[in-house]
Amino acid sequence: MDFAFTDEENRIISEIREFIEKESTPEMLEETHKLERIYGGKLGREFIKKFASNGWLCPSWPEEYGGINSSAMLTYMIKNEMAYSGIPALFVGAHMAGPTIMEFADEKMKEKFLLPIAKGDLEFSLGYSEPGAGSDLLSLEMRAEDKGGHYLVNGQKTFNTHAHVADYHWLAVRTDPDAAKHKGISILIVDFKTPGITIRPMITIVGSRTNEVYYDNVKVSKDCLVGEENKGFNYIMEALDYERMFPFAHYRKVFENIVEYAKEKIVHGEPLSKKPLVRQKLAQLEIELEASELLYYNLAHVLDNGKVPNYQASMEKTFVCELDQKISAVGMEIMGQYGQLSKGSKWAPFDGEMEYYYKWSIVETIYGGTTEVQKNIMAQRGLGLPRV
Ligand SMILES: Cc1cc2nc3c(=O)[nH]c(=O)nc-3n(C[C@H](O)[C@H](O)[C@H](O)COP(=O)(O)OP(=O)(O)OC[C@H]3O[C@@H](n4cnc5c(N)ncnc54)[C@H](O)[C@@H]3O)c2cc1C
């Protein structure tokens, strides 16, 4: 087994590091932090458009769609680099909807969306969850009635995170209420400027914004249907696999800062890094970070072999998100009450990063499917245990 990245992959990553160093401004990084690293802010868009002009946003896509025909491995290296550096890192268009359009949409839809996505011109918001349909997504009720030339859409979505900064809604709707639950769902791509759509903020425990989105007699052209009518649940399943392939390097950065803190902080006359308990905990986390790296890059390896990782993506998401909680808990223990201070306090180490990421690590085990749901997927599809 060869675990090395190629010279070309390493060269592009060095170029990307230089680009980020040169082009990112404190204002853009601050905006990105406020947006919880999602894509869509004004400064983030300016930055990413420049970044994407090198083909780095969707590198594994063909050149005609704005990529550079690279390996999936390079895509995953870049995603991790973006997560590490604090630039926008969570993309629905480039990393979830885009690959699904590439696989299932007709040529007209590919022409319309893929190049603009790869150039950073467009962002989407995921419209799956509803008040009565989260883990049990098959229960979704938002209705799209066939009115001949268009659909008439009514209903409510919840937790639609990018909605307030995105251009398009990647919307799951029920097109056939009489069919079996999984056979009556379709995906529409809806322009957020369409009349009848209302977006309302929902604030999470981190202080971040996600949204409720209401559709009130919204007319949506039939051209907005992705792939075939009533096949949407298959497309959602694949887009979810892409969503669950989680970069983890933002917590690698948090971990490095905790290590630095332990080296520098003097308690009872010696640095914390000399305390056996602190050393043991940090060493354990490093072992698990290395394991994350293997799980993460294995996803790229599966993609490079022509398959979409399924239970492997659930495995990686679960491991990484649970590790993020462990890193946060150890950081809080090591920093003591300083760790609880939030951004802006002059006493907060790393400008309140610990307090922020402690809370964020809770959110991570919920969005994209909860940890319990990921374990069910592994049990069923990975281990072949019966469906319950
Ligand atoms: C910050 C944030 C951002 C989000 N962004 C988006 C977004 O952009 N678009 C979108 O559509 N959705 C989004 N979501 C919604 C997210 O996908 C759902 O919250 C998640 O799938 C869980 O659904 P629920 O909240 O309805 O909880 P429920 O499904 O009601 O789950 C409640 C609890 O029951 C457990 N549970 C449920 N079913 C099972 C089972 N079969 N076996 C074992 N345990 C089970 C769950 O693990 C959980 O602990 C976001 C959520 C959050 C918190």
The ligand as an SDF file (V2000), in Angstrom:
LIG
                    3D

 53 58  0  0  0  0  0  0  0  0999 V2000
  -26.5080   23.2620   12.6850 C   0  0  0  0  0  0  0  0  0  0  0  0
  -27.3620   22.3950   11.8400 C   0  0  0  0  0  0  0  0  0  0  0  0
  -27.3590   22.5820   10.4690 C   0  0  0  0  0  0  0  0  0  0  0  0
  -28.1890   21.8200    9.6600 C   0  0  0  0  0  0  0  0  0  0  0  0
  -28.2080   22.0990    8.3110 N   0  0  0  0  0  0  0  0  0  0  0  0
  -29.1300   21.4690    7.5370 C   0  0  0  0  0  0  0  0  0  0  0  0
  -29.2990   21.8750    6.1720 C   0  0  0  0  0  0  0  0  0  0  0  0
  -28.5780   22.7460    5.6490 O   0  0  0  0  0  0  0  0  0  0  0  0
  -30.2870   21.2970    5.4550 N   0  0  0  0  0  0  0  0  0  0  0  0
  -31.1010   20.3330    5.9720 C   0  0  0  0  0  0  0  0  0  0  0  0
  -31.9830   19.8430    5.2700 O   0  0  0  0  0  0  0  0  0  0  0  0
  -30.9660   19.9310    7.2640 N   0  0  0  0  0  0  0  0  0  0  0  0
  -30.0140   20.4750    8.0510 C   0  0  0  0  0  0  0  0  0  0  0  0
  -29.8790   20.1150    9.3810 N   0  0  0  0  0  0  0  0  0  0  0  0
  -30.8220   19.1420    9.9320 C   0  0  0  0  0  0  0  0  0  0  0  0
  -30.1800   17.8360   10.3460 C   0  0  0  0  0  0  0  0  0  0  0  0
  -29.9130   17.0360    9.2210 O   0  0  0  0  0  0  0  0  0  0  0  0
  -31.1580   17.1580   11.3230 C   0  0  0  0  0  0  0  0  0  0  0  0
  -31.1930   17.9480   12.4980 O   0  0  0  0  0  0  0  0  0  0  0  0
  -30.7200   15.7560   11.6700 C   0  0  0  0  0  0  0  0  0  0  0  0
  -30.8400   14.9060   10.5630 O   0  0  0  0  0  0  0  0  0  0  0  0
  -31.5480   15.1840   12.8430 C   0  0  0  0  0  0  0  0  0  0  0  0
  -32.9180   15.3500   12.6330 O   0  0  0  0  0  0  0  0  0  0  0  0
  -33.8440   15.9860   13.7740 P   0  0  0  0  0  0  0  0  0  0  0  0
  -33.2190   17.2630   14.2160 O   0  0  0  0  0  0  0  0  0  0  0  0
  -35.2350   16.0180   13.2540 O   0  0  0  0  0  0  0  0  0  0  0  0
  -33.7350   14.9770   14.9940 O   0  0  0  0  0  0  0  0  0  0  0  0
  -34.4980   13.5410   15.1290 P   0  0  0  0  0  0  0  0  0  0  0  0
  -34.4670   12.8320   13.8250 O   0  0  0  0  0  0  0  0  0  0  0  0
  -35.8260   13.8370   15.7430 O   0  0  0  0  0  0  0  0  0  0  0  0
  -33.5670   12.8120   16.1350 O   0  0  0  0  0  0  0  0  0  0  0  0
  -33.6190   13.0170   17.5560 C   0  0  0  0  0  0  0  0  0  0  0  0
  -32.7180   12.0090   18.2250 C   0  0  0  0  0  0  0  0  0  0  0  0
  -33.1840   10.6700   17.9480 O   0  0  0  0  0  0  0  0  0  0  0  0
  -32.1340    9.8950   17.3810 C   0  0  0  0  0  0  0  0  0  0  0  0
  -32.6820    8.9760   16.3720 N   0  0  0  0  0  0  0  0  0  0  0  0
  -33.5780    9.2960   15.3880 C   0  0  0  0  0  0  0  0  0  0  0  0
  -33.8290    8.2090   14.6140 N   0  0  0  0  0  0  0  0  0  0  0  0
  -33.0560    7.2090   15.1030 C   0  0  0  0  0  0  0  0  0  0  0  0
  -32.8710    5.8360   14.7320 C   0  0  0  0  0  0  0  0  0  0  0  0
  -33.5190    5.2950   13.6910 N   0  0  0  0  0  0  0  0  0  0  0  0
  -31.9980    5.0850   15.4710 N   0  0  0  0  0  0  0  0  0  0  0  0
  -31.3220    5.6240   16.5330 C   0  0  0  0  0  0  0  0  0  0  0  0
  -31.4890    6.9080   16.9360 N   0  0  0  0  0  0  0  0  0  0  0  0
  -32.3280    7.6900   16.2200 C   0  0  0  0  0  0  0  0  0  0  0  0
  -31.2040   10.8990   16.7380 C   0  0  0  0  0  0  0  0  0  0  0  0
  -29.8950   10.3620   16.6010 O   0  0  0  0  0  0  0  0  0  0  0  0
  -31.2830   12.0590   17.7030 C   0  0  0  0  0  0  0  0  0  0  0  0
  -30.3950   11.8440   18.7790 O   0  0  0  0  0  0  0  0  0  0  0  0
  -29.0230   20.8110   10.2200 C   0  0  0  0  0  0  0  0  0  0  0  0
  -29.0100   20.5950   11.6010 C   0  0  0  0  0  0  0  0  0  0  0  0
  -28.1900   21.3720   12.4070 C   0  0  0  0  0  0  0  0  0  0  0  0
  -28.1970   21.1420   13.8910 C   0  0  0  0  0  0  0  0  0  0  0  0
  1  2  1  0
  2  3  1  0
  2 52  2  0
  3  4  2  0
  4  5  1  0
  4 50  1  0
  5  6  2  0
  6  7  1  0
  6 13  1  0
  7  8  2  0
  7  9  1  0
  9 10  1  0
 10 11  2  0
 10 12  1  0
 12 13  2  0
 13 14  1  0
 14 15  1  0
 14 50  1  0
 15 16  1  0
 16 17  1  0
 16 18  1  0
 18 19  1  0
 18 20  1  0
 20 21  1  0
 20 22  1  0
 22 23  1  0
 23 24  1  0
 24 25  2  0
 24 26  1  0
 24 27  1  0
 27 28  1  0
 28 29  2  0
 28 30  1  0
 28 31  1  0
 31 32  1  0
 32 33  1  0
 33 34  1  0
 33 48  1  0
 34 35  1  0
 35 36  1  0
 35 46  1  0
 36 37  1  0
 36 45  1  0
 37 38  2  0
 38 39  1  0
 39 40  1  0
 39 45  2  0
 40 41  1  0
 40 42  2  0
 42 43  1  0
 43 44  2  0
 44 45  1  0
 46 47  1  0
 46 48  1  0
 48 49  1  0
 50 51  2  0
 51 52  1  0
 52 53  1  0
M  END
$$$$
